[in-house]
């Protein structure tokens, strides 16, 4: 009998305590998963597309992307030094931006079509755009030269001011020669023969191999 009375009193006490708690606080909420951006949660372990568990080397679209980026990097490194021609009369920024956007957009489309997680797709596209920018520098020179229907023209240039040279005759671009200090040390009439072309892409480029060789000899001779 005493035990029954004790049980009744305990139940009554719990009922009174529950009644004293505001209704909003008395509602139970589901257990919250702690936020930890550095570690995957339980949902990430169950989701094979989670960025925490995603393996670039196993997804076909990512493998294609990595191979493409590797090829572009290898080309930009191998072709940036051998070519003696360089941009003159301004840099073709529109073509440069077009190549950059094309490479980044192509990578985004490949990975988006392959159902790669959006965060990884965007990251790969940004990396690809940077690689495309580096690749555009030698590639545009190559394409411009390959699409030139005429051979390079040998043009005589005369110094106008400092290291700025102008063509003696013809409608050719003005060239700012590298090594400004070298040209400032010279007096009088300074002339050089420079091979110049305007390729199929519409911009001018010149072969400054001889000028660079002159600068190297000048630097080695201390003059």
Secondary structure by P-SEA (a helix, b strand, c coil): caaaaaaaaaaaaaaaaaaacccccccccccccccccccccccccccccccccccccccaaaaaaaaaaaaaaaaaaaaccccccccccccaaaaaaaaaaaaaaaaaaaaaaacccaaaaaaaaaaaaaaaaaaaaaaaaaaaaaaccccccbbbbbbccccbbbbcccbbbbbbcccaaaaaacccbbbbbbbbbbccccbbbbbaaaaaaaaaaaaaacc
